[in-house]
Amino acid sequence: PSPRKRPSTSKMSGVSPPPPTSVTAVDGVVCTTAAATVTAQSLKETGNDAFASGNYAAAAQSYSEALSLLSAPSGGGGGGDLLPVLYSNRAASLLRLGRNGDAERDCTAALAALAGGRGGDACARHRVKALYRRAAA
């Protein structure tokens, strides 16, 4: 005898459920892509505060955490406008720490993230900063 199929309890029988929201885990915290972007923005601000107070190592760490949050494969590629800023800011921190090679790589990553962007004044400002910092490295 063949096994009987149980009747579907779904109201949308025959329709695939939507894919789950992509998630990213950082330090054991699971976030949706939108939440990851908000968290990355908060980490960026923490890094900015550390940089302003001269704590360049802490600033670089905050920017790195934000980048790992947004760059994770499960992060869904969120934070597209934030990525070049994070790379450029981390490059500025790395320059102050004397890590010129790492700073140059971050500037190149910032420029790559800006390629194909929407353009505009903000994009141009970020491009100039990344180019300047890469030249300084």
CYANA upper distance limits for C-alpha pairs under 8 A (distance plus 0.5 A):
  8 SER  CA     13 SER  CA      7.02
  9 THR  CA     13 SER  CA      8.36
 21 THR  CA     32 THR  CA      6.79
 21 THR  CA     33 THR  CA      7.89
 22 SER  CA     32 THR  CA      6.38
 22 SER  CA     33 THR  CA      6.48
 22 SER  CA     74 SER  CA      6.30
 22 SER  CA     75 GLY  CA      6.65
 22 SER  CA     76 GLY  CA      6.48
 23 VAL  CA     30 VAL  CA      6.70
 23 VAL  CA     31 CYS  CA      5.79
 23 VAL  CA     32 THR  CA      5.15
 23 VAL  CA     33 THR  CA      6.44
 23 VAL  CA     74 SER  CA      6.12
 23 VAL  CA     75 GLY  CA      6.26
 23 VAL  CA     76 GLY  CA      8.20
 24 THR  CA     29 VAL  CA      8.33
 24 THR  CA     30 VAL  CA      6.04
 24 THR  CA     31 CYS  CA      5.96
 24 THR  CA     32 THR  CA      7.19
 24 THR  CA     33 THR  CA      7.60
 24 THR  CA     36 ALA  CA      7.51
 24 THR  CA     69 LEU  CA      7.03
 24 THR  CA     72 ALA  CA      7.18
 24 THR  CA     74 SER  CA      5.92
 24 THR  CA     75 GLY  CA      5.54
 25 ALA  CA     29 VAL  CA      5.62
 25 ALA  CA     30 VAL  CA      4.94
 25 ALA  CA     31 CYS  CA      7.00
 25 ALA  CA     69 LEU  CA      7.86
 26 VAL  CA     30 VAL  CA      7.35
 26 VAL  CA     65 GLU  CA      8.45
 26 VAL  CA     68 SER  CA      8.37
 26 VAL  CA     69 LEU  CA      6.84
 31 CYS  CA     35 ALA  CA      5.90
 31 CYS  CA     36 ALA  CA      5.97
 32 THR  CA     36 ALA  CA      6.47
 32 THR  CA     75 GLY  CA      8.28
 33 THR  CA     37 THR  CA      6.83
 33 THR  CA     75 GLY  CA      6.15
 33 THR  CA     76 GLY  CA      6.78
 33 THR  CA     78 GLY  CA      6.42
 34 ALA  CA     38 VAL  CA      6.95
 34 ALA  CA     78 GLY  CA      7.67
 35 ALA  CA     39 THR  CA      6.55
 36 ALA  CA     40 ALA  CA      6.45
 36 ALA  CA     69 LEU  CA      6.85
 36 ALA  CA     70 LEU  CA      7.15
 36 ALA  CA     75 GLY  CA      7.90
 36 ALA  CA     78 GLY  CA      8.15
 37 THR  CA     41 GLN  CA      6.62
 37 THR  CA     70 LEU  CA      7.32
 37 THR  CA     78 GLY  CA      6.83
 37 THR  CA     79 GLY  CA      5.85
 38 VAL  CA     42 SER  CA      6.83
 39 THR  CA     43 LEU  CA      6.72
 39 THR  CA     66 ALA  CA      7.90
 40 ALA  CA     44 LYS  CA      6.59
 40 ALA  CA     65 GLU  CA      8.16
 40 ALA  CA     66 ALA  CA      4.88
 40 ALA  CA     67 LEU  CA      7.81
 40 ALA  CA     69 LEU  CA      7.20
 40 ALA  CA     70 LEU  CA      7.60
 41 GLN  CA     45 GLU  CA      6.85
 41 GLN  CA     66 ALA  CA      7.92
 41 GLN  CA     82 LEU  CA      8.11
 42 SER  CA     46 THR  CA      6.78
 43 LEU  CA     47 GLY  CA      6.62
 43 LEU  CA     62 SER  CA      5.94
 43 LEU  CA     63 TYR  CA      7.04
 43 LEU  CA     65 GLU  CA      7.73
 43 LEU  CA     66 ALA  CA      6.23
 44 LYS  CA     48 ASN  CA      6.62
 44 LYS  CA     62 SER  CA      6.97
 44 LYS  CA     63 TYR  CA      6.23
 44 LYS  CA     66 ALA  CA      7.18
 44 LYS  CA     86 LEU  CA      7.37
 45 GLU  CA     49 ASP  CA      6.73
 46 THR  CA     50 ALA  CA      6.77
 46 THR  CA     59 ALA  CA      7.73
 46 THR  CA     62 SER  CA      7.05
 47 GLY  CA     51 PHE  CA      6.53
 47 GLY  CA     58 ALA  CA      7.31
 47 GLY  CA     59 ALA  CA      4.48
 47 GLY  CA     60 ALA  CA      7.30
 47 GLY  CA     61 GLN  CA      8.05
 47 GLY  CA     62 SER  CA      5.49
 47 GLY  CA     63 TYR  CA      6.47
 48 ASN  CA     52 ALA  CA      6.61
 48 ASN  CA     59 ALA  CA      7.02
 49 ASP  CA     53 SER  CA      6.82
 49 ASP  CA     59 ALA  CA      8.11
 50 ALA  CA     54 GLY  CA      6.81
 50 ALA  CA     55 ASN  CA      5.52
 50 ALA  CA     56 TYR  CA      7.05
 50 ALA  CA     58 ALA  CA      6.61
 50 ALA  CA     59 ALA  CA      5.52
 51 PHE  CA     55 ASN  CA      5.93
 51 PHE  CA     56 TYR  CA      5.73
 51 PHE  CA     58 ALA  CA      8.20
 51 PHE  CA     59 ALA  CA      5.80
 51 PHE  CA     93 SER  CA      7.46
 55 ASN  CA     59 ALA  CA      6.79
 56 TYR  CA     60 ALA  CA      6.56
 56 TYR  CA     93 SER  CA      5.57
 56 TYR  CA     94 LEU  CA      7.84
 56 TYR  CA     96 ARG  CA      7.25
 56 TYR  CA     97 LEU  CA      7.23
 57 ALA  CA     61 GLN  CA      6.70
 57 ALA  CA     93 SER  CA      7.53
 57 ALA  CA     94 LEU  CA      8.32
 57 ALA  CA     97 LEU  CA      7.75
 58 ALA  CA     62 SER  CA      6.71
 59 ALA  CA     63 TYR  CA      6.77
 59 ALA  CA     90 ARG  CA      7.71
 59 ALA  CA     93 SER  CA      6.99
 60 ALA  CA     64 SER  CA      6.52
 60 ALA  CA     89 ASN  CA      8.37
 60 ALA  CA     90 ARG  CA      5.55
 60 ALA  CA     91 ALA  CA      8.48
 60 ALA  CA     93 SER  CA      6.08
 60 ALA  CA     94 LEU  CA      7.23
 61 GLN  CA     65 GLU  CA      6.69
 62 SER  CA     66 ALA  CA      6.80
 63 TYR  CA     67 LEU  CA      6.61
 63 TYR  CA     86 LEU  CA      6.21
 63 TYR  CA     87 TYR  CA      7.99
 63 TYR  CA     89 ASN  CA      7.71
 63 TYR  CA     90 ARG  CA      6.19
 64 SER  CA     68 SER  CA      6.60
 64 SER  CA     86 LEU  CA      8.43
 64 SER  CA     90 ARG  CA      7.71
 65 GLU  CA     69 LEU  CA      6.67
 66 ALA  CA     70 LEU  CA      6.85
 66 ALA  CA     86 LEU  CA      7.95
 67 LEU  CA     71 SER  CA      6.20
 67 LEU  CA     83 LEU  CA      7.34
 67 LEU  CA     86 LEU  CA      7.17
 67 LEU  CA     87 TYR  CA      8.12
 68 SER  CA     72 ALA  CA      6.27
 69 LEU  CA     75 GLY  CA      7.32
 70 LEU  CA     75 GLY  CA      6.10
 70 LEU  CA     76 GLY  CA      8.37
 70 LEU  CA     77 GLY  CA      6.89
 70 LEU  CA     78 GLY  CA      6.42
 70 LEU  CA     79 GLY  CA      6.74
 70 LEU  CA     83 LEU  CA      8.08
 71 SER  CA     75 GLY  CA      6.86
 71 SER  CA     77 GLY  CA      6.98
 72 ALA  CA     76 GLY  CA      8.25
 72 ALA  CA     77 GLY  CA      8.31
 73 PRO  CA     77 GLY  CA      8.02
 79 GLY  CA     83 LEU  CA      6.67
 80 GLY  CA     84 PRO  CA      8.27
 80 GLY  CA    113 ALA  CA      8.09
 81 ASP  CA     85 VAL  CA      7.99
 82 LEU  CA     86 LEU  CA      6.69
 83 LEU  CA     87 TYR  CA      6.72
 83 LEU  CA    110 ALA  CA      7.48
 83 LEU  CA    113 ALA  CA      7.19
 84 PRO  CA     88 SER  CA      6.52
 84 PRO  CA    109 ALA  CA      7.74
 84 PRO  CA    110 ALA  CA      4.58
 84 PRO  CA    111 LEU  CA      7.38
 84 PRO  CA    113 ALA  CA      6.05
 84 PRO  CA    114 LEU  CA      6.75
 84 PRO  CA    126 HIS  CA      7.79
 85 VAL  CA     89 ASN  CA      6.44
 85 VAL  CA    110 ALA  CA      7.51
 85 VAL  CA    126 HIS  CA      7.30
 86 LEU  CA     90 ARG  CA      6.49
 86 LEU  CA    110 ALA  CA      8.37
 87 TYR  CA     91 ALA  CA      6.59
 87 TYR  CA    106 ASP  CA      5.64
 87 TYR  CA    107 CYS  CA      6.88
 87 TYR  CA    109 ALA  CA      7.14
 87 TYR  CA    110 ALA  CA      5.76
 88 SER  CA     92 ALA  CA      6.86
 88 SER  CA    106 ASP  CA      6.89
 88 SER  CA    107 CYS  CA      6.10
 88 SER  CA    110 ALA  CA      6.40
 88 SER  CA    126 HIS  CA      8.24
 88 SER  CA    129 LYS  CA      7.69
 88 SER  CA    130 ALA  CA      6.10
 88 SER  CA    133 ARG  CA      8.17
 89 ASN  CA     93 SER  CA      6.96
 90 ARG  CA     94 LEU  CA      6.60
 90 ARG  CA    103 ALA  CA      7.84
 90 ARG  CA    106 ASP  CA      7.65
 91 ALA  CA     95 LEU  CA      6.55
 91 ALA  CA    102 ASP  CA      7.75
 91 ALA  CA    103 ALA  CA      4.67
 91 ALA  CA    104 GLU  CA      7.53
 91 ALA  CA    106 ASP  CA      6.02
 91 ALA  CA    107 CYS  CA      6.74
 91 ALA  CA    133 ARG  CA      7.56
 92 ALA  CA     96 ARG  CA      6.97
 92 ALA  CA    103 ALA  CA      7.50
 92 ALA  CA    133 ARG  CA      7.26
 93 SER  CA     97 LEU  CA      6.88
 94 LEU  CA     98 GLY  CA      6.73
 94 LEU  CA     99 ARG  CA      5.61
 94 LEU  CA    100 ASN  CA      7.17
 94 LEU  CA    102 ASP  CA      7.33
 94 LEU  CA    103 ALA  CA      5.89
 95 LEU  CA     99 ARG  CA      6.12
 95 LEU  CA    100 ASN  CA      5.96
 95 LEU  CA    103 ALA  CA      6.39
 95 LEU  CA    133 ARG  CA      8.47
 95 LEU  CA    136 ALA  CA      8.47
 95 LEU  CA    137 ALA  CA      7.14
 99 ARG  CA    103 ALA  CA      6.73
100 ASN  CA    104 GLU  CA      6.58
100 ASN  CA    137 ALA  CA      5.17
101 GLY  CA    105 ARG  CA      6.90
101 GLY  CA    137 ALA  CA      7.23
102 ASP  CA    106 ASP  CA      6.79
103 ALA  CA    107 CYS  CA      6.73
103 ALA  CA    133 ARG  CA      8.13
103 ALA  CA    134 ARG  CA      7.45
103 ALA  CA    137 ALA  CA      6.78
104 GLU  CA    108 THR  CA      6.75
104 GLU  CA    133 ARG  CA      7.92
104 GLU  CA    134 ARG  CA      5.39
104 GLU  CA    135 ALA  CA      8.40
104 GLU  CA    137 ALA  CA      6.06
105 ARG  CA    109 ALA  CA      6.71
106 ASP  CA    110 ALA  CA      6.61
107 CYS  CA    111 LEU  CA      6.72
107 CYS  CA    130 ALA  CA      5.53
107 CYS  CA    131 LEU  CA      7.42
107 CYS  CA    133 ARG  CA      7.22
107 CYS  CA    134 ARG  CA      5.92
108 THR  CA    112 ALA  CA      6.67
108 THR  CA    130 ALA  CA      8.04
108 THR  CA    134 ARG  CA      7.77
109 ALA  CA    113 ALA  CA      6.62
110 ALA  CA    114 LEU  CA      6.73
110 ALA  CA    127 ARG  CA      8.31
110 ALA  CA    130 ALA  CA      7.00
111 LEU  CA    115 ALA  CA      6.76
111 LEU  CA    127 ARG  CA      6.79
111 LEU  CA    130 ALA  CA      7.06
111 LEU  CA    131 LEU  CA      8.26
113 ALA  CA    117 GLY  CA      8.09
114 LEU  CA    123 CYS  CA      7.48
114 LEU  CA    127 ARG  CA      7.60
117 GLY  CA    123 CYS  CA      8.01
118 ARG  CA    123 CYS  CA      8.06
119 GLY  CA    123 CYS  CA      5.67
119 GLY  CA    124 ALA  CA      7.29
120 GLY  CA    124 ALA  CA      6.79
121 ASP  CA    125 ARG  CA      6.66
122 ALA  CA    126 HIS  CA      6.78
123 CYS  CA    127 ARG  CA      6.62
124 ALA  CA    128 VAL  CA      6.69
125 ARG  CA    129 LYS  CA      6.74
126 HIS  CA    130 ALA  CA      6.62
127 ARG  CA    131 LEU  CA      6.61
128 VAL  CA    132 TYR  CA      6.51
129 LYS  CA    133 ARG  CA      6.56
130 ALA  CA    134 ARG  CA      6.49
131 LEU  CA    135 ALA  CA      6.65
132 TYR  CA    136 ALA  CA      6.69
133 ARG  CA    137 ALA  CA      6.70
